[in-house]
Amino acid sequence: MFDAAAVIGTGRSDDYLLSPVEHAERLRASAPKLAALLTHSAPMELARQYADADAEAVAAGVAFKRWLTRANWTVLVTATVSAVLMAVALLEGRLGGLTRPLLAVLALLGVGTGAIASMALFRVKEGRLLENWLTARARAETKRLSYFTWLVEEFASPIDIQLDLLKLEYFRRYQLDLQIAYYRIRRSDHRSSAERTLNIAAWSVVVAAIASGAAGVLGAMMTEWAALGSLAVFAAALQGFAASREAINQDRRNAERYERSAVALQGLRERLDDVRAGITAGSRSVLIEYVAAVQDQLSLEHRQWLEAAESTQTGVARLDKALQSALHGD
């Protein structure tokens, strides 16, 4: 049997780049018909459009996460400053003449961080950073799907079994295997991030317990110890920070989604030998149907990703509410 898998080879870290010219150069001697197909104007143009949309999506995603993360941190700092202000006011008897200067400095700091948080949220909402990211990513993935669909459905007449086997293995390396590897990596990344968020939330519970317990017990013995109650404000801010972080990153939801997608694609990959046998037997439809099944699964994952990303708007609204609460001391 013609060993198309050996001709195409196994994956590399840069396989996500659609480079038909580079691929054609590597395959010109071992698979000249596929090399000629790759340099057709249609896949060349689709690859170019994918590269442009992918670069735009990456830049838009970085901008969205950078500004929203900045907003989340500055909201936490603003709420922390509010907690310290409360503590300083309760410790006025101990601090004496330092109370007013401290209150003034802390108030200015709170106003400054609150202003930065407001500006960051304004950029996210009015700049439509989330929408820009979603649009560019959807366009990029559509072009990638179209690239492989065109390549597989571009027929040779009469049926060319070797070329069809090469098409399958090309699709296997640069789409199927690539997406499985990507989902595995992203699943692990989101699980690690979710664990960090959980740790932050857990520490907020510890701080809240200390604040309520210590302030009550020690405050009964000495009034100044009641200032420990301000830790409850910080604990609430820390809890809000963790909640906003999860809403922004959608770590748990995305980890589960990537897990399901990887499992589904692995199940389809198990059928590769059956597809190879079908193509070798002269069936072109088995190749088309197999690629369509994989592409449908990828399209489903993209739709789920869009739904998950859109729910991030809830996180933005929650962050805005937390900022207003910190600024007005609610």
Protein Blocks (a to p, Z undefined) as FASTA:
>chain_A
ZZfklmnopadfklmpccfklmmmmmmmmmmmlmmmmmpmklmmmmmmmmmmmmmmmmmm
mmmmmmmmmmmmmmmmmmmmmmmmmmmmmmmmmnmmmmmmmmmmmmmmmmmmmmmmmmmm
mmmmmnommmmmmmmmmmmmmmmmmmmmmmmmmccddddfklmmmmmmmmmmmmmmmmmm
mmmmmmmmmmmmmmmmmmmmmmmmmmmmmmmmmmmmmmmmpmklmmmmmmmmmmmmmmmm
mmmmmmmnommmmmmmmmmmmmmmmmmmmmmmmmmmmmmnopaklmmmmmmmmmmmmmmm
mmmmmmmmmmmmmmmmmmmmmmmmmmnoZZ
